[in-house]
Structures are given as structure tokens and as C-alpha cells.
Amino acid sequence: MNRAPITAKGAELLKTELQRLKTIERPRIIQAISDAREHGDLKENAEYHAAREQQSFTEGRIQELESVLSSGQIIDVASLNAQGKVVFGAKVELEDLESGDIVIYQIVGDIEADIKLNKIAVSSPIARALIGREEGDVAVVKAPNGLREYEILSATYTD
């Protein structure tokens, strides 16, 4: 079985979300379904159908989180010392050689990726181009708008 990597910090965040879904969201949805049932005819009861849809989504997310947490390979990024190499969990400072823009990304597991927080999935094209390279190397990324070149300015290993 292929074990998906996840950072230790990401695993803690997923555990917190799972706990919230089980202890707060699930009981709230069950109560909403119960309240909606009291309104009578379920065929035309929008509140009931919305609560059931929300219950379905929540239960699916609970299953997904339990699966990831039970089968995922948790990697403590802070204990890594790859000496400037880009590895899973690294925070990588990059310079776009075309525009001169500098950005910092952390390479994380697929489930914890969030581009708004500059966390990119290990399976993303940019992460695949960076993994195994060292500080000072230039990585060529195949982007939808063509090839992009990034110089790796630094790689750090803090969670």
C-alpha cells in the first residue's frame, strides 16, 4: 500500500479538524435533521434536504480524514537535515528568473496543500521540479503558460 506523506504539523491540523467534525458538526447536523423532520412532509422540506446533504459531505470528510491519518506517513520536517537539498516538507525560497519575483513555498502532502498559505502538494509540477535539487540550482517548471525557470535561493526544514 502506498502511504501518502504528510507533515507532522499537517497531521495535527487534520486531527483537530476531525475532532471538530465529530464533536461539533456531526451533532449539530443530527439536530438540524431532527428539527427539520418535525416540520412535516420530507419530500418538500428544503431544510431537511440541506441538512442531509451537509451530513453526507461531513461524513465523507470524516472518512477521508480517518483514512489519511491511519495510512499516511507522518514526516517530522523539523528533524530533517537535508543540507540545502529540496525534500518533502522543505520551505523553499525561489526567484522567478523571468519576473524577478521571490516566493516561498512549503512542499506538503496532497491533502494539506493550500496555495493561499503557500503550501504546494508534493505531486504538483513545481514540487516535482524542485525535489532533489539544491540551493543555487535552477529548476525548470512546465506551467500551463509555458516553461518557467526558478532559482532555488534557500531550503529550510522547519514545520
N, C-alpha and C positions, 0 to 999 in steps of 0.2 A: 504494500500500500504506500502510495506517495504521500508523505507528510508535508503539508504546506507550512512554510516558515512564517513565524510571527514574532515580533519583538516582545520582550517582557513587558514593556510599558503598554503596548497594544493589547496584550493578553489581559492585563489588569483593567483596561478600559472596557474590553469586551465582557469581562466578568461583572463589572459594575452595571453595564447595560443589561446583561442577562438578569441580574438580581432585580433591577428596576422593573423589567418586563414581567417577571414572575410575581413580585410582591406588590407592585403598584398598578401597572397597566392591566394585567390579567384580571384581578378582582374588580377593577373599575369597569372593564368591558362586560364582565359577567353581570354586574349590577345594572349596566345600561341595557343589556338584553332582557333582564328580568323586568325592568321598568317598562320597556317597550312592549313586552308581552301583555302587560296589564292594560294596554290601550285597545286591546281587542284584535280584530281581523289582521292576521300577519301578512296576508297577500298584498295589502295596500299600505303597510306600515313602513314608511321610509326610515324611521328611527331604528326599527328592528333590523332592517336590511343593512343599514350603515354600520350598526354595531356588530352584526355577524361578519361583515366584510372586514372590519377592523380586527375582529377576533381571529379571522383566518390569516391576515397579514401578521399579526402579533405571534401567533402560534408558529407560523413559518419561520419568522425571525428567531424565535426561541430555539427551534430545531437547528437552524443554521449555526447559531452561536454555540450551542452544545456540541455540535459536530466538530466545528473548528477547534474549540477548546479541548476536546477529548482526543482529537487526532493530530492537531497541529504540533509542529516542532518549535518550542519556545526558545528563542535565542536571546541571551543577555548581551546586548550591544556594548554595555559598559565594560564587560570583561574581554572584549575583543582587542587585540593589538595587532592590526594588520600592517602597521608601519607604513602608512601612506597609500596602501592599496585600497581600492574601492571594493567593498564587500557588502553583503546584506546587512542592513541596519546603519550603514555609514551615512553621515551627513556630509554631502559633497557640495563644495562651493565651486561654481562653474562660471566661466566667462564665455558668452556667445561671441565668437570671433568676428561675426558679421556686424552685429549691432554694438558690441562692447558692453552689453548689459550683463550684470552679475546677478546670479540667483543661487540660492542654497536649497537643495532637495535632500530629503532623507529617503533612503530606499527601504521600503517596508513590505510586509506581506500584502497579498491582493485584497484581503478583507479590510485591512486598516488604511488603505490608500485614500488620501483626500487631498486633491490638488490645491484646495483653498488653504490648507495647512502646509503646503509644500512637501507632502508625503506622497511619493510615487511608488507604484506597485513594482515589485521585483520583475514582473513579467512585461512591463511596459518597454517600448522600444528604446527610450532614453536610458533606462536602468540596465537593459541588456547590453547597450553600447558602453556603459561605464564600468560594469562589473569586471574585475580583474585588471583594470588599468591603474596607473599610479599617478601621484601628484606630478604635474608638469606635462602629462600626456594630453594629446588631442583626441577626443572621441568624435566620430562621425555618426550622426543620428539620422536615420531615414524617417523624415517627417512627412505629413501629408502634402506640404507645400515644397518639398524637395529636401536635399541633404542640408543638415545643419552641423556646424563644427563647434565643439565646446572644448575649451581648455580647462583641465582639472586644476584648480588653484589649491584646494586642500581637501582632505578627507579626515573627518573626526569620528570618534566612536563613543559618543555619549547618548544616553537614552533620553 
